[in-house]
Amino acid sequence: MQNNTIGIVGAGKLGITLAQLARKAGYEVYISGSRDPSKIELSVQVLAPGAHAVTTSEVARVSDIVVLAMPLGKFHLLKPEDFVDILVIDAMNYWWEVDGPRSDSVAEGMTSSEAVQLHLPQARIVKALNHMGYHDLHDETRPAVTPERKAIAVAGDNKADIDTVSRLIDALGFDALNIGALSNGSLLEPGHPAFGANVTMHKLARLTS
Ligand SMILES: NC(=O)c1ccc[n+]([C@@H]2O[C@H](COP(=O)([O-])OP(=O)(O)OC[C@H]3O[C@@H](n4cnc5c(N)ncnc54)[C@H](OP(=O)(O)O)[C@@H]3O)[C@@H](O)[C@H]2O)c1
């Protein structure tokens, strides 16, 4: 596994921004929307040159790491059989205006990432890239060890996967803050202090403690 091919499911504000950052960092990028790839091909070509518009099944088939950047309320449309033994970054948030009642997507007492894990039982879910707005993601990339470099939190149950995602985040231009188990992803959800955070590692650690 080289981890040099990034897949993105969702070609909206977040998906396209991540495609831009990943291309800039030298990754091969495959991206899908909800419909035929031809519907997003031109915008992908213009906004993230070099990224490939494909179906979601193709994204999962060819990518080392897949980022979910689609509305949370639609994750049940993903085919579990497409996501077998794949490292998946859940960058989605529950947003009632878009997703309807939370209980339609996420069972009581669960984090949204745990619900995604339940739907994709053979994927390895890591929560990351969800708490910073797409405009900040776009504007705030900095080389490693730059003073005041901004940080992105990562939650997951497998140390090796957290490390892999942390290296990706570093390559995209941010420090990565390991906040532990996937269940700690609740600390990054809307309504919690770290949601929307565009801050340094030190400050993010305080917001997630
Ligand atoms: N916007 C941000 O700053 C930001 C930051 C961090 C995290 N997030 C999270 O990222 C997710 C996407 O947000 P966004 O702002 O990028 O939304 P958006 O601009 O509305 O884009 C959503 C994208 O998801 C696609 N999509 C919908 N259903 C799909 C499906 N079944 N399969 C594949 N793709 C599907 C849409 O395609 P169609 O247009 O074809 O329907 C669209 O390209 C949300 O969960 C959000 O909370 C957003």
Ligand as a Chemical Component Dictionary entry (heavy atoms), coordinates in Angstrom:
data_LIG
# 
_chem_comp.id                   LIG 
_chem_comp.type                 NON-POLYMER 
_chem_comp.pdbx_formal_charge   0 
_chem_comp.three_letter_code    LIG 
# 
loop_
_chem_comp_atom.comp_id 
_chem_comp_atom.atom_id 
_chem_comp_atom.alt_atom_id 
_chem_comp_atom.type_symbol 
_chem_comp_atom.charge 
_chem_comp_atom.model_Cartn_x 
_chem_comp_atom.model_Cartn_y 
_chem_comp_atom.model_Cartn_z 
_chem_comp_atom.pdbx_ordinal 
LIG N1  N1  N 0  -18.475 22.705 3.482  1  
LIG C1  C1  C 0  -17.548 22.593 4.447  2  
LIG O1  O1  O 0  -16.859 23.579 4.786  3  
LIG C2  C2  C 0  -17.323 21.277 5.127  4  
LIG C3  C3  C 0  -16.183 21.125 5.947  5  
LIG C4  C4  C 0  -15.972 19.912 6.588  6  
LIG C5  C5  C 0  -16.887 18.888 6.441  7  
LIG N2  N2  N 1  -17.990 19.061 5.644  8  
LIG C6  C6  C 0  -18.923 17.950 5.473  9  
LIG O2  O2  O 0  -18.685 17.400 4.196  10 
LIG C7  C7  C 0  -19.905 16.910 3.631  11 
LIG C8  C8  C 0  -20.137 17.605 2.293  12 
LIG O3  O3  O 0  -20.273 18.999 2.539  13 
LIG P1  P1  P 0  -20.188 20.045 1.329  14 
LIG O4  O4  O 0  -20.272 21.368 1.971  15 
LIG O5  O5  O -1 -19.070 19.709 0.440  16 
LIG O6  O6  O 0  -21.566 19.737 0.600  17 
LIG P2  P2  P 0  -21.984 20.055 -0.912 18 
LIG O7  O7  O 0  -21.207 21.218 -1.407 19 
LIG O8  O8  O 0  -23.459 20.127 -0.905 20 
LIG O9  O9  O 0  -21.494 18.755 -1.708 21 
LIG C9  C9  C 0  -22.009 17.481 -1.431 22 
LIG C10 C10 C 0  -21.529 16.555 -2.530 23 
LIG O10 O10 O 0  -21.906 15.219 -2.184 24 
LIG C11 C11 C 0  -22.418 14.608 -3.355 25 
LIG N3  N3  N 0  -23.299 13.496 -3.045 26 
LIG C12 C12 C 0  -24.563 13.505 -2.575 27 
LIG N4  N4  N 0  -25.036 12.258 -2.467 28 
LIG C13 C13 C 0  -24.034 11.448 -2.876 29 
LIG C14 C14 C 0  -23.921 10.046 -3.022 30 
LIG N5  N5  N 0  -24.924 9.236  -2.713 31 
LIG N6  N6  N 0  -22.760 9.554  -3.511 32 
LIG C15 C15 C 0  -21.739 10.356 -3.836 33 
LIG N7  N7  N 0  -21.797 11.691 -3.717 34 
LIG C16 C16 C 0  -22.938 12.224 -3.240 35 
LIG C17 C17 C 0  -23.149 15.738 -4.059 36 
LIG O11 O11 O 0  -23.382 15.379 -5.405 37 
LIG P3  P3  P 0  -24.654 15.948 -6.220 38 
LIG O12 O12 O 0  -24.414 17.414 -6.339 39 
LIG O13 O13 O 0  -24.587 15.192 -7.482 40 
LIG O14 O14 O 0  -25.864 15.625 -5.359 41 
LIG C18 C18 C 0  -22.135 16.849 -3.898 42 
LIG O15 O15 O 0  -21.133 16.747 -4.860 43 
LIG C19 C19 C 0  -20.991 17.200 4.664  44 
LIG O16 O16 O 0  -21.207 16.067 5.450  45 
LIG C20 C20 C 0  -20.380 18.330 5.484  46 
LIG O17 O17 O 0  -20.885 18.398 6.804  47 
LIG C21 C21 C 0  -18.216 20.224 4.973  48 
# 
loop_
_chem_comp_bond.comp_id 
_chem_comp_bond.atom_id_1 
_chem_comp_bond.atom_id_2 
_chem_comp_bond.value_order 
_chem_comp_bond.pdbx_ordinal 
LIG N1  C1  SING 1  
LIG C1  O1  DOUB 2  
LIG C1  C2  SING 3  
LIG C2  C3  SING 4  
LIG C2  C21 DOUB 5  
LIG C3  C4  DOUB 6  
LIG C4  C5  SING 7  
LIG C5  N2  DOUB 8  
LIG N2  C6  SING 9  
LIG N2  C21 SING 10 
LIG C6  O2  SING 11 
LIG C6  C20 SING 12 
LIG O2  C7  SING 13 
LIG C7  C8  SING 14 
LIG C7  C19 SING 15 
LIG C8  O3  SING 16 
LIG O3  P1  SING 17 
LIG P1  O4  DOUB 18 
LIG P1  O5  SING 19 
LIG P1  O6  SING 20 
LIG O6  P2  SING 21 
LIG P2  O7  DOUB 22 
LIG P2  O8  SING 23 
LIG P2  O9  SING 24 
LIG O9  C9  SING 25 
LIG C9  C10 SING 26 
LIG C10 O10 SING 27 
LIG C10 C18 SING 28 
LIG O10 C11 SING 29 
LIG C11 N3  SING 30 
LIG C11 C17 SING 31 
LIG N3  C12 SING 32 
LIG N3  C16 SING 33 
LIG C12 N4  DOUB 34 
LIG N4  C13 SING 35 
LIG C13 C14 SING 36 
LIG C13 C16 DOUB 37 
LIG C14 N5  SING 38 
LIG C14 N6  DOUB 39 
LIG N6  C15 SING 40 
LIG C15 N7  DOUB 41 
LIG N7  C16 SING 42 
LIG C17 O11 SING 43 
LIG C17 C18 SING 44 
LIG O11 P3  SING 45 
LIG P3  O12 DOUB 46 
LIG P3  O13 SING 47 
LIG P3  O14 SING 48 
LIG C18 O15 SING 49 
LIG C19 O16 SING 50 
LIG C19 C20 SING 51 
LIG C20 O17 SING 52 
# 
